[in-house]
Amino acid sequence: MSTLIFYTSVGCHLCEQAEELLAELPKSLEFEVESVDIGTDAALVSLYGIRIPVVKNKDSGAEIGWPFTLEDLRNL
């Protein structure tokens, strides 16, 4: 099973939209989503602060930043 890491932050309206897209992914793709609030880690704020929401494939290391589509998530 693949893991998608969802870098997010409290109060981020774009993150809420991205979360809705993640919820639309078919369960048949066999993945799990691990949400990470970047606000809890200064290094993550430095890396992703102005780029969130970002989704990263834990296995491949590939990542996409907003804006992205459902098809982008499927191909990740």
C-alpha positions as a Markdown table, in Angstrom:
| # | Residue | x | y | z |
|---|---|---|---|---|
| 1 | Met | 0.0 | 0.0 | 0.0 |
| 2 | Ser | 1.3 | 3.4 | -0.9 |
| 3 | Thr | 1.4 | 6.4 | 1.4 |
| 4 | Leu | 0.7 | 9.9 | 0.3 |
| 5 | Ile | 2.0 | 12.6 | 2.7 |
| 6 | Phe | -0.3 | 15.6 | 2.8 |
| 7 | Tyr | 1.5 | 18.7 | 4.0 |
| 8 | Thr | -1.1 | 21.1 | 5.3 |
| 9 | Ser | -1.7 | 23.8 | 7.9 |
| 10 | Val | -4.6 | 24.8 | 10.1 |
| 11 | Gly | -6.8 | 27.5 | 8.6 |
| 12 | Cys | -5.5 | 26.9 | 5.0 |
| 13 | His | -8.5 | 27.1 | 2.7 |
| 14 | Leu | -6.5 | 25.7 | -0.2 |
| 15 | Cys | -5.6 | 22.8 | 2.0 |
| 16 | Glu | -9.3 | 22.1 | 2.6 |
| 17 | Gln | -9.8 | 22.0 | -1.2 |
| 18 | Ala | -6.9 | 19.6 | -1.6 |
| 19 | Glu | -8.2 | 17.4 | 1.1 |
| 20 | Glu | -11.6 | 17.2 | -0.7 |
| 21 | Leu | -9.7 | 16.0 | -3.8 |
| 22 | Leu | -7.8 | 13.4 | -1.8 |
| 23 | Ala | -11.1 | 12.1 | -0.5 |
| 24 | Glu | -12.3 | 11.6 | -4.1 |
| 25 | Leu | -9.5 | 9.2 | -5.0 |
| 26 | Pro | -10.9 | 5.7 | -5.5 |
| 27 | Lys | -10.3 | 3.3 | -2.7 |
| 28 | Ser | -9.1 | 0.8 | -5.3 |
| 29 | Leu | -5.9 | 2.7 | -5.7 |
| 30 | Glu | -4.8 | 1.2 | -2.3 |
| 31 | Phe | -3.1 | 4.2 | -0.6 |
| 32 | Glu | -3.3 | 5.9 | 2.7 |
| 33 | Val | -3.0 | 9.6 | 3.4 |
| 34 | Glu | -0.7 | 10.8 | 6.2 |
| 35 | Ser | -1.5 | 14.4 | 7.1 |
| 36 | Val | 1.3 | 16.5 | 8.4 |
| 37 | Asp | 0.7 | 20.0 | 9.9 |
| 38 | Ile | 3.8 | 21.9 | 8.9 |
| 39 | Gly | 3.1 | 24.4 | 11.7 |
| 40 | Thr | 4.6 | 21.9 | 14.2 |
| 41 | Asp | 8.1 | 21.9 | 12.6 |
| 42 | Ala | 10.2 | 25.0 | 11.7 |
| 43 | Ala | 12.0 | 23.0 | 9.0 |
| 44 | Leu | 8.8 | 22.1 | 7.3 |
| 45 | Val | 7.5 | 25.7 | 7.5 |
| 46 | Ser | 10.7 | 26.8 | 5.8 |
| 47 | Leu | 10.4 | 24.1 | 3.1 |
| 48 | Tyr | 6.6 | 24.2 | 2.5 |
| 49 | Gly | 5.4 | 27.4 | 4.1 |
| 50 | Ile | 4.4 | 29.2 | 0.9 |
| 51 | Arg | 3.8 | 26.1 | -1.2 |
| 52 | Ile | 1.1 | 24.2 | 0.8 |
| 53 | Pro | -0.9 | 22.2 | 0.1 |
| 54 | Val | 1.7 | 19.7 | -1.1 |
| 55 | Val | 1.2 | 16.0 | -1.6 |
| 56 | Lys | 4.2 | 13.7 | -1.6 |
| 57 | Asn | 4.5 | 10.0 | -2.6 |
| 58 | Lys | 6.4 | 8.5 | 0.3 |
| 59 | Asp | 7.7 | 5.7 | -1.8 |
| 60 | Ser | 9.0 | 7.6 | -4.8 |
| 61 | Gly | 9.6 | 11.0 | -3.2 |
| 62 | Ala | 7.7 | 12.7 | -6.0 |
| 63 | Glu | 5.6 | 15.6 | -4.9 |
| 64 | Ile | 3.1 | 18.1 | -6.3 |
| 65 | Gly | 2.0 | 21.5 | -5.0 |
| 66 | Trp | -1.2 | 23.3 | -5.4 |
| 67 | Pro | -2.9 | 23.7 | -7.8 |
| 68 | Phe | -3.3 | 20.0 | -8.7 |
| 69 | Thr | -6.1 | 17.9 | -10.1 |
| 70 | Leu | -7.5 | 14.5 | -9.3 |
| 71 | Glu | -5.6 | 13.2 | -12.3 |
| 72 | Asp | -2.4 | 14.6 | -10.9 |
| 73 | Leu | -3.0 | 12.8 | -7.6 |
| 74 | Arg | -3.7 | 9.5 | -9.5 |
| 75 | Asn | -0.4 | 9.8 | -11.3 |
| 76 | Leu | 1.6 | 10.6 | -8.2 |
